[in-house]
Amino acid sequence: MRSWRFSLLTVGLLAAVLVAMSVVVFRDAGSTARMFGATRQPNPAAPAEWMWLQRANPDGSIPADAYLDAVARTRQLGSDTRARMPRLAEIEWELLGPANIGGRLIDVVIDPNTPDVVYVAAGTGGVWKSTDGGSTLVSAWADDLPQSMGALAIAPDGTLYAGTGEPDHGGGGSYYGSGLYRSIDGGDSWQSLGLEETGAIGRIRIDPSDPQRIFAAAQGRLFDTGGDRGLYLSEDGGDSWRQVLDGLNDSTGAIDVAVNPGNPDIVLAAMWDKLRFPDGREYGGPGSGAHLSTDGGETWTRIGDPLPTPDSEPGRIGVAWSDSDPDRGYIITNDRIGNLTGFFVTDDAGTTWTRPMTGEPALDAADGGFAWWFGRLWVDPADADHLLSAGVPMMESFDGGLSWTRGRGIHVDQHAVAWDPHHENRVYVGNDGGLYWSDQNANVVGPWTAAQVQPYMQFYAMDASAQDVTRVSGGTQDNGSLRSWNGPSFNNYLGGDGMMNRINPVDVNNVFACFQFGGCARSDNGGDNMTSIGARLAGTRFNWVSPLEIAPGAPDTVYFGSNLLNRSDDRGVTWRVVSPDLTNGPTPRNQTSFATITAIGIAPTNEDVVYVGTDDGLLWVTGDGGGDWTQLTDPDLPDRWVTRVTVDPVDPDIAWVTYSGFRSESETQPHLLMTTDGGASWDDISGNLPQAPVNDVVRHPEHRRWLYVATDTGVFYTPNLGRIWLKVGASFPLVPVTDIHFHAGTDTLFAATFGRSIFQATVPG
């Protein structure tokens, strides 16, 4: 172990400088930089970066099939739990919410035969079904299947196809899919159709003249080259597949495909040359391009002038045909940075293309520099000139793209559109805030109606009041910090992408909420009024999810982590620095950490005993509130991202630390360790847990050997400090659990998920 003694006076003198630096760093986080030949931009790239870096090996890779191996182990533990402890397996998790605020949707389709049946694909939440025109959605996806989704399609007879793996690559881009699935019973059951190595499927299109012919655009894995990329064709309803369009290189896959409704031999396909690195990305390259086939997909020609050439390294591309005028088609192109480079039209089924440039400035402005997050076009099936285009707002044109109207009245970041064949002028839209519809043929300026029950929110963190179990708050991707004071309905009380949320255990009105990169606020009236504390928090580097924790036994004391540990003793009103830089310092841009604090564990019996973990694998402890720091250097501590430190309620020398990262079956580095001597030594208690990231650990307040852990594949329990692990509720969905909370007064266990909102369950006491 290494000790560090430093002067708090010196730190105090530096604090003002560090605060100023933090403001500059926060502003700089919104700029575009070129590092190691790769482009880096924050939101919405940052969630994927944060998700990936902590789950990767130090070299930036994730072992092949590591996630699917962990899924298989989780299923086995579910079976083991049914056999060994049926009572635990039979625990029923109840959806807490939110249901009234939706998370990110990737695709929307309408049942062609049954009015008011709508299916949606949630980013990391599976497939959902509505039978009341979109007002109420229920899960139509198996809990034991990976939840990351990419595309939907529905055949004339109602057969439903689902492609897994999120292609837009926000936070869910780190969770690869497991291929393509088919349901012939409205989502009650699903059959795997293969394409397991595609990583992410960006689009599925069915030949309108032959529903046995199906095209699947396989994007590939975001952080890896190779795999099954390109455009695939099935001629037997999905039972078998063959590649019909390959990429120029091993980083190019297919992102979009459109089959001409008048002549299905004419097919448009969009290829995207894309790869992410640790702290960088290449979202364009010579492999990106639009391709045309006139023989049903057997042969292809890259569309040349006036579209971008390969040497211009294009980015994401979207393609679409008109149903009412099959000679009319559209292509939208973007550059590798995320800016629009062209809008193109054909009136001869793809033989020639023109570029009506008058509408391009409006489209480019709507993308906001994130065109790789959108890149979609949709054509009104009854009007070839009526278009919708994805952007931060929805964009609408009534003149074939010559001019555009900027939408309003719905959540930002559009991803999906579907016209309803049963209700004249009804159009459904899916975006980062869920499902909406218009009964005025879109009319993007409104009015819009939002779904009332759509529980597929992506949570980073949550908390429940120790005094009132009905008071719950949490931080979410795309939807800020949400709170629910006694009921399933939630409301937003702090914007941005919501991160850490904490409620004072002795005062339900004293709450904290944060947004990305360390922006935090406090309230003394339950969140009705929030006061920013971000400018008072010192540091030069802030994690996407910067930790903030309230001392359980002395709740006036609050700690916050940047690369330094900040402390407040007056409920967050004033702050001081109580540590040196606890990381390895600024890292090269190709490393797998941000060099920031990621976990703070405070002893309930002594607020001066604090354990701190970092994303570069360091672990520290102080016993005097930050005067002295000891680096914990037990050789059993893995060189991985620390996700949580929990200190025993009675003995401050007992603590547990959790680590992220996928492991291959041959790896021995642990995910969960325990110390009984204040961190001098650590024991691996991972036991038979799946080799998946562990994101949180809590100890039962009445049983010293009972632990619960949150992982990327569910919630697990041990009655004996890790000798055996069992699954809590055998049917809990295969969704990442980012935060868990145990409410002692009611024996309620809460689980915040990244894609299925928040669950709660009563567990044995």
C-alpha positions, 0 to 999 in steps of 0.5 A: 500500500502507498500512503499520501499526506498532503496539505489541505491548505495547499489544496484550498489555495488551488481550489479556485484555480481548479474550479475555473479549470473545470468550467473550461474543461466542461466547455471543451467537452463539447468541441470536436477534436482529432486524435490518433486519426479518429474523431471524438465528439460527446453526446450522444457518442459519450454514452457508448464511450462510457459503456464500452470503455469500462467493459473492455480489456485494457487493450480496448477489446472485449473477448469474442462472445463474452456477453453471450457466454455471460447470458448462457451462464445467467440462464443456467443460474436461473435454472439452478435457483429454481432447483436450490431455492424456489422461493428466491426464483419465484420472486416477482419483480414489479415495474415501478416506472416510469411508464408515463415517460418513454425511453429511446425507440429505434423502430416502429411497425404497424400490423397490416391486418389488425387495427391499433396493433403497433410494435416498437423496438426500444434501444436496450429494452426489447420489443413492445406491443400496443393493442390500443393504437399506441397508448399502452405498450407491453413487452412482446420480447422474451426476458431471456433474450438480449434486449438490445434492438436494431430494426423491425419489419412486418409481413403482409400476413403479420409475421414479425421480424426483429433485428437485434443490436442497436445500430445508432450506437448511443449508450446501447451500442456497447451491447451487441445483438444476437442476430435476427428473430421471427414471431408468428404469434404477435410477439408471444414467442420468437424463433432465432433465424441466425445472423448471430455475428452481425453485431447490429442490424440497421434495417429489415425490408420485405419484398412487397411482391414476395414476403419470403424475400427479406433483406437485412442490413447488418452493420457489424460490431461497433468496436470491432472489425470483421464479423458478418457485415453487409447486406443479407438476403433470405428467400425462404422467410428467414430460414436461411441467409446469404450475403449479397453485398459485402463491404469494401473493407472489414469496417464497412457494414450495411445500415439501410435498404429500400425495395422499390414497391413498383419493381422489387428487382430495384433495390437501394442499399446504404453501406457505412464504413464505421468503427469506434476506438477507445476515446475516438471514432471513425464514422466514415470512410471509403466504404460508405456509399449508396448502391443500386441493384436492378436484379433483386440484389444479385449484383450491385453498382455504387451510385456515382456523381453527384453523390459523394465519392469514396475518397471523400470518406462519406459517413452515414447514408439513408435511402427511401422509395416512394410507394405512390410513385415508384420512380421517385427515390431519395438519398441523404448523405453525411460526412464522417464528422456528422454534417450533411453533405447532400440530399438527392432525388431520382425520378427514373427509379435510380438511373439518374440523380439530382441534388436540389440544394435549397433545402439542405441548410435546414436539414444540416441545421436539424442534425446539429452535427450529429448526422451519424445519429440520424440518417433516416428518410421516410416518404408518405405512402400516399404522396411522393413529395411529402417527406420526413427526415430524422434530426434533433427535431423531426423535419418535414417537406411537402415539395420533395425536399426543396424546403423543410419545416422544423418540427416541435412538440415532441421529444428530440432525436428522431429515429423511426416513422410509420404511417398507419394503414388503418387510420387516415392521416395517422403517423407514428414517430419514435425518438429518444423520448418514446412513442408519439403519433399525429392524426394530421398526417405528421404536420410536425408542428403539432399537435402530437399525442404521446404514449401513456404507458411505455416503460423502457427508460435507460437509467444510470442511477437511482435512489429511494428515500429511507423515510418514504419508500414511495419517494424514488428518483433516478438519472436517465439517458436522454430524459434527465433526472426523474422523480416519483413521489408516491406513484408510477408517474414520474416527472423531470426535475433536472435536465441533460442526461440524468446521472447520480441521484441521491436522497438524504436518508433523514430528510426527504426534501434534501435531494441531489441530481446530476447530469453528464460530466459532473454537473450537479444540483441540490434542493431543499424542497424535494426537487421543486427548485434546484440550485446548481453546485457544479461550479463549486466542484473542483477537478480537471477531469469529470466522468460521464457519470461522476459519483456523488454520495451522501454519508449514511450516518452523517447525512449533512456530509456529501462527497463528490468525485472528479479526479479529486474528492470533494467534500461538503459538510452542509448538505452541498452548500459549500465544498472543499477538496480533500484529496490529491489526484487519485488517478494515474493522471491524464491518459493518452486518448487511446486508453480505456479510462478517463482518469476519474473517480468512479466510486465512493464508499462511505462508512455508515459508522464514520463519515471520515472513513471513505473508500474511493475507486477510479476508472483506471483501476486504483483503489484508495482509503482514508480514515480521517476525512481526507487528511491521509490517503492510502492506496490499496495495492493487493495483487488480487485487485484487477486492473479494471474500472471500479464501479462501486464500493460499499462499506459494512453498516457496522464495521468500517474495515469491512467493504466490498468493491465491484468491477466492470469488464467482460471476461473470457471463461479462462480469465481469473480476474474477479468482479467482486472482492471483499476486505475485512481489514480496511483494505490491506487485503482482499478476497475474491467472492465472485464465485459462480457469478456470470463473467459480466460487469458487476455494477453495484453491491448492497449488504442486507442490513439484518444479515451480515452474510447476505449480499445482492449484486447488480450486473449486466445480466441481472440481479444476484444474491448470496446467503454466504458471502459469495460461496454460492450465487443465485438469481433473484427472480428467475425471470428477470430480463437480460438487461443491464442493471446499473444501480440497486437499492435496499429499503430496510423498512419494507424489505424492498429491493430496487433495480434500475436498468438501462432499458427496462426502467426501474423494478422493485421486489419484496425479498426475504427478510 
